[in-house]
């Protein structure tokens, strides 16, 4: 899962980014409403939006309204300091999918994000398996024909990107953005290395990584 976090509180944004990434959620963090609006327009590979209302530049409610005016159906979870009925009704009418009042527990935020993404995808497991390959999110482990698949952390991260949308292509840059968050020194060629290793591990298994010319890599069952 990859989310856009729009939060102007530096300490909260830093903590959330690190904590969520430790839990296996890739985070793109911006601290200004204009940057959030731009990221939502230019990038189409986020799975959810976590949005604070009190953003500088462009307030969170306006960011949300612009998102819905563009008919972007990205799940949006709002972080709010006000948890009144009127506030919840206002946010829902503006296009929010869920909200969480500050202060909150990280475990609840994680659970709500996973629930939002599952609902957006239509089913809990539709994008967590491809043929005999299954990703167990609870154990953070891949299984192939029922046996645990030994992968390095980077290999597992690349494969997780592909299995979440099996059959759909990801470009090298899209994979890079999800796996190497914040690491600007990594080049797209690194993706080729990990894909090569994964292809060897999956050889003859009934699932493979294919190259779609001009589009990128896709995971598919044979």
C-alpha positions as CSV (number, residue, x, y, z in Angstrom):
1,X,0.0,0.0,0.0
2,X,1.2,3.5,-0.8
3,X,-0.4,6.6,0.7
4,X,-0.1,10.3,0.4
5,X,0.1,11.9,3.8
6,X,-0.7,15.7,4.0
7,X,0.2,16.9,7.4
8,X,1.9,20.2,8.3
9,X,3.0,19.2,11.9
10,X,6.6,18.2,11.4
11,X,6.9,16.0,14.4
12,X,3.6,14.2,13.7
13,X,4.4,13.8,10.0
14,X,7.9,12.5,10.7
15,X,6.6,10.0,13.3
16,X,3.7,8.8,11.1
17,X,5.9,8.4,8.0
18,X,8.4,6.2,9.9
19,X,5.8,4.3,11.9
20,X,3.7,3.5,8.8
21,X,6.7,2.5,6.7
22,X,7.8,0.2,9.5
23,X,4.4,-1.4,9.2
24,X,4.8,-2.0,5.5
25,X,2.9,1.1,4.2
26,X,4.8,3.3,1.8
27,X,4.4,7.0,2.6
28,X,4.7,10.2,0.4
29,X,4.6,13.0,2.9
30,X,3.8,16.7,2.0
31,X,3.3,19.5,4.5
32,X,1.5,22.1,2.3
33,X,-2.0,21.9,0.7
34,X,-0.8,23.1,-2.7
35,X,1.8,20.3,-2.7
36,X,-0.8,17.8,-1.8
37,X,-3.1,19.0,-4.6
38,X,-0.3,18.8,-7.1
39,X,0.8,15.3,-6.0
40,X,-2.8,14.1,-6.4
41,X,-3.0,15.5,-9.9
42,X,0.4,14.3,-11.1
43,X,0.6,10.9,-9.4
44,X,-2.0,8.2,-10.0
45,X,-0.5,5.4,-7.9
46,X,-1.5,6.3,-4.3
47,X,-3.8,3.8,-2.6
48,X,-5.2,6.3,-0.1
49,X,-5.0,9.9,1.2
50,X,-4.5,10.8,4.8
51,X,-5.3,14.5,5.0
52,X,-5.0,17.0,7.8
53,X,-7.5,19.9,7.6
54,X,-5.3,22.7,8.8
55,X,-2.8,22.8,6.0
56,X,-1.0,26.0,4.9
57,X,-1.2,27.1,1.3
58,X,-4.5,25.3,0.6
59,X,-6.6,24.0,3.5
60,X,-7.4,20.3,3.7
61,X,-11.1,20.7,2.9
62,X,-10.3,22.5,-0.4
63,X,-7.8,19.8,-1.3
64,X,-10.5,17.2,-0.7
65,X,-13.1,19.1,-2.7
66,X,-10.7,19.6,-5.6
67,X,-10.0,15.8,-5.5
68,X,-13.7,15.0,-5.8
69,X,-14.3,17.7,-8.4
70,X,-11.8,15.9,-10.6
71,X,-13.8,12.7,-10.0
72,X,-10.7,11.1,-8.4
73,X,-12.1,8.3,-6.2
74,X,-9.0,7.8,-4.0
75,X,-10.0,6.8,-0.5
76,X,-9.6,9.8,1.8
77,X,-9.1,9.6,5.6
78,X,-9.3,13.0,7.4
79,X,-7.3,13.8,10.5
80,X,-9.2,16.4,12.5
81,X,-9.0,18.0,15.9
82,X,-12.8,18.5,16.0
83,X,-14.9,15.4,16.3
84,X,-18.4,16.9,16.4
85,X,-21.4,15.5,14.5
86,X,-21.6,18.7,12.4
87,X,-17.9,18.3,11.5
88,X,-18.3,14.6,10.5
89,X,-21.4,15.4,8.4
90,X,-19.5,18.3,6.7
91,X,-16.5,16.1,5.9
92,X,-18.7,13.2,4.5
93,X,-20.6,15.6,2.3
94,X,-17.3,17.0,1.0
95,X,-16.2,13.5,-0.1
96,X,-14.4,12.1,2.9
97,X,-14.5,8.3,3.3
98,X,-13.4,8.2,7.0
99,X,-12.0,10.4,9.7
100,X,-9.9,10.1,12.8
101,X,-9.9,12.6,15.7
102,X,-6.5,13.7,17.1
103,X,-4.9,12.3,19.2
104,X,-5.2,8.8,17.8
105,X,-3.5,5.4,18.1
106,X,-1.3,4.3,15.2
107,X,-3.0,0.8,15.3
108,X,-6.4,2.4,14.6
109,X,-5.0,4.5,11.7
110,X,-3.5,1.4,10.2
111,X,-6.7,-0.6,10.5
112,X,-8.8,2.1,9.0
113,X,-6.4,2.5,6.1
114,X,-6.4,-1.2,5.3
115,X,-10.2,-1.2,5.5
116,X,-10.6,1.8,3.2
117,X,-8.2,0.2,0.6
118,X,-10.0,-3.2,0.8
119,X,-13.4,-1.5,0.2
120,X,-12.0,0.5,-2.7
121,X,-10.6,-2.6,-4.3
122,X,-13.9,-4.5,-3.8
123,X,-12.5,-7.5,-1.9
124,X,-10.0,-8.1,0.8
125,X,-7.8,-10.6,-1.0
126,X,-8.3,-9.8,-4.7
127,X,-4.9,-8.1,-5.1
128,X,-3.0,-10.2,-2.6
129,X,-2.7,-13.4,-4.7
130,X,-1.7,-14.4,-8.2
131,X,-2.1,-18.0,-9.1
132,X,-0.1,-20.1,-6.6
133,X,1.6,-17.0,-5.1
134,X,-0.1,-15.6,-2.0
135,X,0.9,-12.7,0.3
136,X,-0.1,-13.1,3.9
137,X,-0.3,-9.5,5.2
138,X,-0.7,-10.6,8.8
139,X,2.6,-12.6,8.8
140,X,4.2,-10.3,6.2
141,X,5.2,-13.4,4.2
142,X,4.9,-14.7,0.7
143,X,3.8,-18.3,0.1
144,X,4.3,-20.2,-3.1
145,X,2.2,-23.4,-3.4
146,X,1.7,-23.2,0.3
147,X,5.5,-23.0,1.1
148,X,7.1,-19.9,2.6
149,X,9.1,-18.1,-0.1
150,X,12.6,-16.9,1.1
151,X,13.1,-13.3,-0.2
152,X,15.3,-10.4,0.8
153,X,13.5,-7.3,2.2
154,X,13.9,-5.5,-1.2
155,X,12.8,-8.5,-3.2
156,X,9.7,-8.9,-1.0
157,X,8.9,-5.1,-1.4
158,X,9.1,-5.3,-5.2
159,X,7.0,-8.4,-5.3
160,X,4.4,-6.8,-3.0
161,X,4.0,-3.9,-5.4
162,X,3.3,-6.3,-8.2
163,X,1.0,-8.7,-6.4
164,X,-1.2,-5.9,-5.1
165,X,-2.3,-5.3,-8.7
166,X,-1.5,-8.5,-10.5
167,X,-2.0,-8.3,-14.2
168,X,-1.5,-4.5,-14.2
169,X,1.9,-3.1,-15.3
170,X,4.1,-0.9,-13.2
171,X,6.9,1.1,-14.7
172,X,10.4,1.1,-13.2
173,X,9.8,4.5,-11.7
174,X,6.5,3.5,-10.1
175,X,8.2,0.5,-8.4
176,X,11.1,2.7,-7.4
177,X,8.8,5.3,-5.8
178,X,7.1,2.6,-3.8
179,X,10.1,0.6,-2.7
180,X,12.8,3.2,-2.2
181,X,10.8,6.0,-0.6
182,X,13.0,9.0,0.1
183,X,16.1,7.4,-1.4
184,X,17.0,9.7,-4.3
185,X,20.3,8.0,-5.0
186,X,18.7,4.7,-6.3
187,X,18.4,4.5,-10.0
188,X,15.7,2.7,-12.0
189,X,18.2,0.1,-13.1
190,X,18.1,-1.3,-9.5
191,X,14.5,-2.4,-10.2
192,X,15.9,-4.6,-13.1
193,X,18.2,-6.4,-10.7
194,X,15.4,-7.3,-8.3
195,X,13.0,-8.3,-11.1
196,X,15.8,-10.6,-12.5
197,X,16.2,-12.2,-9.0
198,X,12.5,-12.6,-8.6
199,X,12.1,-14.2,-12.0
200,X,14.7,-16.9,-11.0
201,X,12.9,-17.6,-7.7
202,X,9.5,-17.9,-9.5
203,X,10.8,-20.0,-12.5
204,X,8.6,-23.0,-13.2
205,X,6.2,-22.1,-10.4
206,X,3.1,-21.2,-12.4
207,X,3.5,-17.4,-11.9
208,X,5.8,-15.1,-13.7
209,X,6.9,-11.4,-14.1
210,X,6.4,-10.3,-17.7
211,X,7.7,-7.2,-19.4
212,X,5.2,-5.1,-21.3
213,X,7.0,-2.9,-23.8
214,X,6.6,0.7,-23.0
215,X,4.5,0.0,-19.8
216,X,6.7,-1.9,-17.4
217,X,6.5,-5.1,-15.4
218,X,3.4,-7.1,-14.5
219,X,2.8,-10.2,-12.4
220,X,0.7,-12.9,-14.0
221,X,-0.3,-16.5,-13.6
222,X,0.8,-18.9,-16.3
